[in-house]
Amino acid sequence: GRLAMASSALTGDSPKISAIDARRLQQRRCARLAIKLANKLEDWTKEEYELCKVQWQTEADELSKASYGSQMVHLIGQIYAVA
């Protein structure tokens, strides 16, 4: 999937990295992303809704300043609206 493509791009499909090592890299990346998401949602689970909204709005504002940032913010919003 997309995570595999990202891992492949990261390693540059290098012949120096075996399929097993590439899979490990992908698993580590997935675990790191899951931990980051859990950390972002921690305050929400503590019912600190306003704090979360302010933090997420600040992050969205910063992201929207990046190249293609506005499009990414909208896409992230659409993904979470569907979920």
N, C-alpha and C positions, 0 to 999 in steps of 0.2 A: 504494500500500500504506500501511502504518502510518506510514512515514517521510514520505510525501507528505501524509498527514493532519496530522502534527505540524507540517510546514512551512506548511501551509495555516492551521493554527491560529495559528502564530507571526505570520504576516503578516496574519491577520484577513481573508483574501480581499480585501485592499485593492485597489481599482481603480488605485491609484498604482503597484502592482507588476505588471509584465508577466509573462506566462507564462514567458518566457525567464529573467527575473530570479528568479522563484520556483523554477525548475528549478536555477539556479545556487546559490541558497540551500540547496536540498535536497542538492545534490551536495557542497557545503562541509560541511554538517552530517554527512553520511555519512562524509566523509573524516576529520573531527575525531573522530567516534565510532570509526572504524577505528584511528586513531592511539592513542586512549586505550586501546582493547582490546589493541592490540599492546604498549603500555607495561605494562599490567597482567600480560600473559603473559610478559614478558621474563624475569623471575626464574625462572618455571617452566621456560622453555626452557634455562636455565642449571642446571637440576636443583636449584634452591633451594626444594625442595618445602615444607619446614617453614616457611620465611620466608613463602612465598605463603599457606599455610594460616592463619598468624597474621594477616597483613595482610587477607586476605579475610574472616576471622572478625570482625576489628575493624570493617571496613566494613559487614558484615552487621548487626552489633550496632548501629552508628550508624543505619543505614537503618531498622532495625526500630523505632527510636524515633520515626520520622516518621509522619505521618498515612498510613495504609494501608501503612506500611513492612513490617510483618510479611508481609502478603499479597504484596508485591513480592518480598521475599526468597524466599518459597516458589515463586513463579512463575519467578524467575531460576534457582533450583535445578532446577525441573522442565525448563526449556528446556535447560540444560546436561546434564541426565541423559539426555535424548532424543538430543542431539547426540553 
